[in-house]
C-alpha cells in the first residue's frame, strides 16, 4: 500500500512539474492577414528594378508617349544566391549577406523551379496628364489580361503620404510561388502601389519622364496572434524583418513582433522584438522563445510592474558615466527634485535641433535652483562616445548627461528597455516623489518644456 502511495505521489509531482512548465510557456497561434488597416503593422517599401530587356513580356499597350517595364523580386535570398553563382556577387559579399540575415542556404537552388519575379508596366500619357500601371498579377508574362490602374499626374501635388494621397493607392494580389524544400508551392501575396513616389529623389533621374515612370510597392500583409495574460488581452503583430521577402507563409527566425495591450494608451511607435528578446507586457516579463510553423512560443518569467506609464513610480534605472564609463544608479541623483529627462543621441537630428530650447529651459528655469534638474540620457554605441562629448562641448551643454548602450536598448536592465524608450527625442518628467507625471509618448496639450515650466513655477 505504501509503495502504491509513493508511486501516486511521484506521478502527482511529475504532473505538477509538467503543468507548471506548461503554464509558464504560452503558445500563440498566428494567422496571415491581408490588407493593413491601421498602424499596428508595418508597411515595407519594395523598390522595383527597371528592365533593359522586356521582349519576353507580351500585351504591352502601345498608346502611351513613353513607357517602362519593371521587375519585382519575390525571394531576395534566392536572387542573391543566383547572383553569387553567376559571379556578379563576390563570395565575401554573399557570406556577409547570409550572416546578416541568417539565411537558410539549404532552401536555395542553383536552378530554382520557382518564378522569382513578377512584372509591372508603367505608361505616361502626357497630353491627358495620366499615368497607367499594369501589374502582371497572374504572373503569366502577359499584361493584356490584367487590370489597368490609372492616375492623374496632378495628384503628385498632393502632400506626400497624406491621407488624401494614400487613399489613391490601389491594393492588389500577385500569384507567386515559394520552394518548400520539395516543390514550388503556389500562393498569393498582397501588396499596394504608391504611384507618386520613387526610390530616389527626383534630381537623381535623368528627366522628368524618367522620374514619373517610377513608383514603389508597399507590403500589405502581416501575421496576427492573440493571447490573454490573466485577464489582459494582448495582440501580437508579426512582420518579417527582411522587408523584401514576399512569400512568407509561416513564422520564421527573421520575424519581428510588436505587442499591443488592449485598453492601454497607444504609443506613437512600438518597438519590434525578435526571438531571444524579453518584453514587459500586461504586467508580465515575457521571453520570446521560438517559432514553429505559425506558432510563437513565449515563456512567462514572472509578474512585473510596468513603471514607464504616467502615474507610475520611476523604477530603479541605471546608465553609464560619460567620464569613466562606470554604471551608476540615477534615482539617488533625482531624489527630492523635479526632473526633466531628455532621451536623445548624437545620431538623432531632431534631438540636436532641440538643444537650443533645452538650453533656454536650463538657463532660465533650472540652473540656479536646487530642487529641479535637467538630465540627458544618450543612446550610443561606445565607439561614438567621443562624438557625443564633442556635441556636448560645442553646444556648451552644462546639465548632467549620461549614456546607455545601443546594443542593450531592449534589455530590461537598461533604462531604455525598462522605460520602453523607442522614439527620439522622448521627454519624461518626474516629480519630487519619484513619480512619472509626463511622458511625451502620450499626447498632451502642452509641450514637455511648457509643462515643466508651469510645474516648477507653481512650486516657487
N, C-alpha and C positions, 0 to 999 in steps of 0.2 A: 504493500500500500504506500509505504514511504517512498519507494522507488518511482511509482507511478506519479506521486505528487511532485517529486523532483523534476520528472520529465515535463509535467504540465507547467511547472514554474519556469523551466528553461524555455519551453515553447512560448510562454507568455512574454518572457524577456526578449526573445527574438522578435516576436510580433511587435512589441512595444518599440524596440530599437528600429525596426524596419519602418514602422509607422512614423516615428519621429523623423527619420530620414526622408520619407516620402512627404511628410508635412513641411519639411524645410526646403524642398525643391518644387518649384512651380513649373508646370508645363503649360505653355501658351501656344495655342494653335492659331496660325495666321491664314488669311485668305487674300488672294490677289484682287485688287480693285482697280478698275479703270475710271478715269476722269477725276482729276484732283479738283476738289471744290472749295477747299479752304487752305489756310496757310500752315496747317499741321504737317503736311508733306512738302517735300522739296521738288521743284521742277528743275531738272538739269538741262543745260543747253548742249545741243548737238550741232556741230559745225559741218555742213555738207561740203564735199570737195568737188570743185568744177572739173568736168571731164574734158580731156582734149580729143578723145575718140569716142563717138557715141553711135557709130554706124550699126551696131548690133541691136539698137533700140528702134522700134518702129512706132508708127502712129503719131509722130511729132507734127503738130499743126504748122502750117506754112503761112499763116495770116498775120504774123507779128513782124514789127520793124526789126527787132533783134531778139535773140533767144539764147539760152544756155541750158545745158543738162548737167545735173549734179548727181553724185553717188553718195549714199549714206551707209556707213559701216554698221553692221548688225552686231558682230562679235569682235571687239578690238583686240582681244587676246590672239585670236586666230589670225587676224590681219598682221599683227606684229610678228607672229611666227612665220608667216609666209614671206614677209619682208626679210627676215633673218635667213630663211632658206635660199631666197633669191640673191642674197648678198647685198641688198640695199640697206640693211641694218646690221651693224657690227655685232660680234658675239658679246662684247662688253656691254653695249647698249641694251641688247636683248636680255642679258643676265641681270642687269640693273633693273630693267622693267619687270622681270619675273620676280625679283626680290622685293621690289617696291609694292607690287600688287598681290604678292603671294600666289602667283599664277599656278594653277594645276596643269602642268605641261602634258600630263597623260591624256588630257581631253583635246589636245591639239594634234592635227593631222597634216602631213605634208601635202596631201591632196584631199582636202575636205570635200565630202559629198554634198555639203550644205551650201546653198547660196548665201554669201556673206555680205551682200549689198542689196539695197533697193534704190530706185532711181526717181528723180524729180525733174520735171520740165518747167522752165520759167520763161515766159514771153512778155515783151513790152509792146503795148500799143500806145505810142507817144501822142498820136493825133487825138485819141479819145481819152487820154490820161488814165489808162488801165494797165494793170499788171495781172497776169494769169499764171497760176501754179497748178500743175497736174502731178499728183503722186501716183506712181505705178503701184497701187495698193495691193493688187493681187500678184504682183511680182512676176508677171509673165512677159516682161520686156516690151510691152505694147501699151502706149498711152491712150489709144483710141477708145478703150473700154473703161476708162476711169473718169471720175468726176473732175470738173474744172472749177477751181476756186478763183474768183475774180475780185480784185481790189482796186480802189481808187487811189491814184498816186497822190492826190491832195491829202489823204489821210496820213501821209508821212509828217504833216504839220501838227498832228495831234501830239499831246505830251507823251513822251516815250513811257511805255509800261503803265500808263494811266488806265483807270477802269474803262474809260471811253474807248481807248485803243485796244485793250486786251479783249473786249467783247467782240472784236473783229477777227480774233484768232480762231480759225476752224480746227475742230478736233477730227481725227481720223484714225483708222486702224490699218496696219500693214500685215500681210501674210509673211511670216518669217519661219525659220526652222533652226533648231539647235541640235548639236550632236550630243546624245545622252550616253555615249560610251559604246553604243551598238549600232545606232542608225540615226538618220535625221528625223527629228520629231517635229511635226508641223504645229505651229501655234500662231497667235496674233500678238502684236504689240500696239499699245495705244499711245498716240503722240498728238501734238498740236503744232500749228505753224505760227510763227511770227514773221509776217511778210515784210515788216517795216524795219527790220534790224539786219545787221550783218556782223560777221565775226570780227572784222576790223573796223576802225574808224573810217569815215568817208574819204579822208585825204590819203588813205593807203591804196585806193583804187585808181586805175588809170583814167577813168572817165566817169561821168555821172551815170551813164547807162550801165557801166560795169558794176557800179555800186548798187543801182536799183535792181539788177538781176539777182542780187544776193538775198538771202533770208536765213533764218535759223529755225531749228526744230527743237521743241521742248518735250521732255518726257511727260507722260500723262497717266502714269500707273504707279502703284505703290502696294505695299502689303500692310494689312492691319490685323492686330490681335487685341483681345480684351481680357482683362483679369480683375478679380476682386481681391484686394488685400484687406482681409477682415471685412469691414463694411464700406470700404472706399474703392470706387470703380476707377480703373486706370486703362486708358487706351494707349497702345504701343504702335507707332508707325515705323515701318521698315523701308529703307531705300538702299540699293546697292551703292557703295561708296565709289565704285568705278562708274563714273557718270555716263560713259558711252556704251555700256552693255545693254542691249535692247531685248535680251532673251531670258531674263530672269523668270523662272517658273517656281523656284524653291528658294528658301533662305540659304545663304552660304556665308563663308567667313569674310567676304567683302562687305557684308551688310552693316549699316549703321542704324541705330534705333533711337527714336525720340519718344519720351514718356509724357503723357498728359493726364493729370489727375482731375477727375470730374468735379466741377464746382470750385476749383482753385483758380485764382486770378491768373489769367494767361500772360506769360511774359512776352516781351516783344520778340524774343528769339529763344529757342530752346536748343540746348546743346545736344549733339548726337553722341551716342555711346556704342562701343563695339564689344566683341567678346573679350572678357578679361577685365572690363571696367566695372566699377561699383558706383551705384547711384542711390541718392536719397529720394524716396518717393513714398507718399501715403503713410508717413510715419515709420517707414522701414528702411533698413540698409539692405540693398539688393545687389547681388553679384550676378553679372551676365555670364553664364557658364558655357553654353554651346548651342549649336543649331543642328537639327536633323530634319531633312525634308522641309516641311512647312511648320515645324515646331521649334520654339525657342524655350530653352531651359534656364530658369532663374533660381538662384539659391538665396534663401532668406538668412541674412546674417544677424538678425535681431531687430528689435524696435529701436528707433532713433528719432529724437525730437528735432525737427527742422527749425533751425534758428536763423533762417535767412529772410523771414517774412516780416512785414511791418507789424509791430506789436510784440515781436519775439525778443527775448533776451539774446544779446550777441553771444555766440558760443566762444569757447577758447580758440583764439586764432593766432597763427604764427607766420613770420616772414623772415627774410634774411637782411641783416645789416649791410648797408652799402660799403662800409669801410673794411670790414673784416670777414664778411660773408657768414657770420655766426647766426644761427637760428635763434630768434628771440620771440617771446610772447608779447603780443601787443596790448592785451587787456589792461595790464597794470599801468601802461603809459597813458591810457584814456580814462583812468579812474576819476570820478567826480568832475568830468568835463563834458561839455557838448562837443561832439567830434564830427567833422565833415571829412569823409573818406573818399578820396578820388582814386578809382581804379583805372589805370592808364598804362601806356607802354611807349617806348621810344619809337616803335614801328607804326604807331597809330596817329595818322594825320589829324583827325578830329580832336584827339587828345592834346596834341601840340597846339592846335589852334585855340584851345580853351584856356591855355596857360595865362594869357593876359587878364582874363576875367577872374581867374583864381588868385592871381597876384593882387588885383584890386581888392578882392574879398579879404585876403590875408593882411594887406597893409592898412586897410580902412577899419576892419572889424575885429581882427584876431590877434595881430602882432603884439599889442600892448595889454592883452587880457590873459589872466592865468586860468580862467575857467572855460576857455574854448580852445579848440585845436583843429588844425588842418593837417591831414595825414595823406600822403601819397603812397599808393601801393602799385608798383610797376610789375607787369608780367613780362619777363625777359628770358632770353637764352643767356646762359652765363657768359658766353663769348661777347655779348653785346652790352655788358655792364659798363664798359668804357664809354660807349656811345651814350648810354643813359646819363652817366656822370657829366659828360660834355654838355648835354642838353640842359641839365640842371644848372651847370655853371654859366652857360651862355645866356640863360634866361633869368639869372640871379634869383633862383628859387631858394627861399630861406626856410621854408617849412620842412618838417621831417619827411623823408622818403625812404621806403624800404622796397625790397623786391621779392618776387615769388617766381619760381622756376616754371618756364613754359612747359617743360616735359612733365611736370607734376600737376598741371592745371585741373585734371579730372580726379586727382587723388583726394580722398576725404581728409587727408592730413594737411592739405594745402588750403590757404584762405580762399582761393578762387573756387576750388572744388566744394568746399564746405558751404560757401555762401551762394554758389551757383552763378558766379560772375561769368557771363558769356558775351556781353556787348561792351564795347569800349568807346568813350568813357562811360563808366557807371558811377553814380554817386550814392553813397549810403550815409545817412545821418543818424547818430546815436545820441541819446540823451544822457544826463548825468548818472542815471541808474543803470546804464549799460543796455538800454532797450532800443531797438531799431524803430525809428519814428518816420523815416523817409527812405524810399528806395526808388531810384529813377526808372526801374523796370515797370513800376506802377504809374499809370497816368496821374498827373496832378495839375491843378490849375496854376500852381506856382512852379517856377524853375527851382532846381535844388539850391542855387545861390540865394534867390529871393526868400525861399522857405527858411533857410538857415539864418539870414539876416533878421527876419521877423522873429524867429525863435529866440535868438540870443539878445536882441534888443528888448524883448519883453522881460528879460531876466536882469536888466541893469538896475 
